[in-house]
């Protein structure tokens, strides 16, 4: 075939066109040249415009097309080789039947060498063959004239997006369903063609065909998850490591160690340890219980007091590699008790071994302890020596550490007499750290860490996070480290630069709602109800496009109303979705965007508002956070709202999801105009203001009902 094509080109230029035109065409198409020349470069060499070069090529290609398709050129006694005409017809008919053909398949079929490839490419141009090339995805195909190139390219992009979102192989049926749900025009033909184009690896599991995209850039934990899913059986950690390192070695990635792999397996929400250093999947009937529960199980099995050494060995046998400090830490908690001989029991056996239980060390709240010293002394000034003499018997640290502890308190001011060198402390007006530290410190660390991580896409450098916690809450560095070392909260990993970062577990990450979830929801929803609402954004829809204070306050009132649904009932407001067609059209006109529509809802996103305000998307979201902080929401709801924000990409547009939930009772909105606390609830798509009091100033029945719901007693 290629010999016939080359002969045709040479004969054509020898018989019909000049050597000058031949040189132009060959330069443009890289034939017998060191490189491909542009129209502009050829125009410079020939002394004409680039447009003229393009016209010459188009005219010559039109003549060649006629000849290859067995036609003739007026006043020219030249005919294409019948064999090439025949093979061209066969090729075009084959393409019409198949609709798409892999370019690599053609190269192999016609045995075209690398040196002759440019001849073949020019042959395809002459036939006006459509071609789609995606180098990164190793996709190079030619299309029949019946196929819409633009539509197919969009479908290929959509298919790749769906597949790359899935860690695991995906069935053909699921690709079709997910792809069809992403737009109004559902062409199964183009979806099937796109599936055929993408270089999938086919797998058959339980008689179901799955398609796997092998070149996904997966984390070590996800790679293990995918491997175990494909194998459909448990595997030893060394076998998992061997398989992962084999794949990583092929692409030049860093080889993983056993310890690093173990950490990733422990942290992965879909994997479970089976003991004997073997791992499997949770969703195949394998229960992943916590270390603490596993410890309790060991006590129940043995039915006797146990030493810490025995407990450690037994957990290692069942789970493999574990953090020994975590086990020791659990033994000191209220679920376990130490006996006079050093062995341990579970709390259920407390009565049986009451006479032998060693008293647990009571943790002292030193903030309250210090304040107590001031109160008992009746003095506003206490020297450091006085404070230390009162505390040294109970304080676990050194004298030096105790001094630093006092210096870090906001409610204390440090002084030093330059003459006598006496160090002393006085009470300060700022008592904010006492409020922050009141209650459970570990809870404070956990909630604040989740808040920070959610604002940073679920990941932050450990050292920076610890510094933030210390700055804002004055909790000791040691306590913070102890907290992060405990399992099932967060997990540590090294980033590409070798820096230790802390990540949220998948179950705690802000992006719990996927693009697919939102599209499915919009497709099925009939109207707004009490648990959700839609807002196009925070700016007015007039030409001024300013921040809408009134609308924002209404949104905050609705958040408050949703929080009063009841305990464990979530309400959500989706920002970036217009629920009226008229609003969608108005936004398209004002903001110069193309909105995607589904079931009457317009996906308009929030990037457009950031652009209008001349902010980056990150700064825009900070701006909204500040507005929330200044709103009339109760403080507990403000913190919940900001820490549970979700940002989801839908049709390449960012949606902001505001989530509300009852937090330890009723939520009252502080009306900034009236300075009154107001109670709002949702009935269907509307919010209602509830009358809180009867005429005798007692709480109304409706108020009490809402209160009971929010406390979980209704």
HELIX and SHEET records of a PDB file:
HELIX    1   1 UNK A    2  UNK A   15  1                                  14    
HELIX    2   2 UNK A   19  UNK A   28  1                                  10    
HELIX    3   3 UNK A   39  UNK A   46  1                                   8    
HELIX    4   4 UNK A   50  UNK A   68  1                                  19    
HELIX    5   5 UNK A   82  UNK A   98  1                                  17    
HELIX    6   6 UNK A  103  UNK A  109  1                                   7    
HELIX    7   7 UNK A  114  UNK A  116  5                                   3    
HELIX    8   8 UNK A  117  UNK A  126  1                                  10    
HELIX    9   9 UNK A  135  UNK A  137  5                                   3    
HELIX   10  10 UNK A  149  UNK A  165  1                                  17    
HELIX   11  11 UNK A  172  UNK A  180  1                                   9    
HELIX   12  12 UNK A  188  UNK A  197  1                                  10    
HELIX   13  13 UNK A  220  UNK A  231  1                                  12    
HELIX   14  14 UNK A  237  UNK A  251  1                                  15    
HELIX   15  15 UNK A  258  UNK A  267  1                                  10    
HELIX   16  16 UNK A  282  UNK A  284  5                                   3    
HELIX   17  17 UNK A  291  UNK A  302  1                                  12    
HELIX   18  18 UNK A  308  UNK A  319  1                                  12    
HELIX   19  19 UNK A  324  UNK A  331  1                                   8    
HELIX   20  20 UNK A  347  UNK A  349  5                                   3    
HELIX   21  21 UNK A  354  UNK A  356  5                                   3    
HELIX   22  22 UNK A  366  UNK A  377  1                                  12    
HELIX   23  23 UNK A  384  UNK A  391  1                                   8    
HELIX   24  24 UNK A  399  UNK A  407  1                                   9    
HELIX   25  25 UNK A  432  UNK A  437  1                                   6    
HELIX   26  26 UNK A  441  UNK A  454  1                                  14    
HELIX   27  27 UNK A  462  UNK A  473  1                                  12    
HELIX   28  28 UNK A  477  UNK A  485  1                                   9    
HELIX   29  29 UNK A  506  UNK A  508  5                                   3    
HELIX   30  30 UNK A  515  UNK A  524  1                                  10    
HELIX   31  31 UNK A  549  UNK A  563  1                                  15    
HELIX   32  32 UNK A  581  UNK A  591  1                                  11    
HELIX   33  33 UNK A  607  UNK A  612  1                                   6    
HELIX   34  34 UNK A  617  UNK A  629  1                                  13    
HELIX   35  35 UNK A  635  UNK A  643  1                                   9    
HELIX   36  36 UNK A  701  UNK A  711  1                                  11    
SHEET    1   A 3 UNK A 100  UNK A 102  0                                        
SHEET    2   A 3 UNK A 139  UNK A 143 -1                                        
SHEET    3   A 3 UNK A 130  UNK A 134 -1                                        
SHEET    1   B 3 UNK A 170  UNK A 171  0                                        
SHEET    2   B 3 UNK A 208  UNK A 212 -1                                        
SHEET    3   B 3 UNK A 201  UNK A 205 -1                                        
SHEET    1   C 3 UNK A 235  UNK A 236  0                                        
SHEET    2   C 3 UNK A 278  UNK A 281 -1                                        
SHEET    3   C 3 UNK A 271  UNK A 275 -1                                        
SHEET    1   D 2 UNK A 336  UNK A 338  0                                        
SHEET    2   D 2 UNK A 344  UNK A 346 -1                                        
SHEET    1   E 3 UNK A 381  UNK A 383  0                                        
SHEET    2   E 3 UNK A 423  UNK A 427 -1                                        
SHEET    3   E 3 UNK A 412  UNK A 416 -1                                        
SHEET    1   F 3 UNK A 459  UNK A 461  0                                        
SHEET    2   F 3 UNK A 500  UNK A 504 -1                                        
SHEET    3   F 3 UNK A 490  UNK A 494 -1                                        
SHEET    1   G 4 UNK A 532  UNK A 535  0                                        
SHEET    2   G 4 UNK A 571  UNK A 575  1                                        
SHEET    3   G 4 UNK A 653  UNK A 660 -1                                        
SHEET    4   G 4 UNK A 646  UNK A 650 -1                                        
SHEET    1   H 3 UNK A 577  UNK A 578  0                                        
SHEET    2   H 3 UNK A 601  UNK A 603 -1                                        
SHEET    3   H 3 UNK A 596  UNK A 598 -1                                        
SHEET    1   I 3 UNK A 669  UNK A 671  0                                        
SHEET    2   I 3 UNK A 676  UNK A 683 -1                                        
SHEET    3   I 3 UNK A 686  UNK A 690 -1                                        
END                                                                             
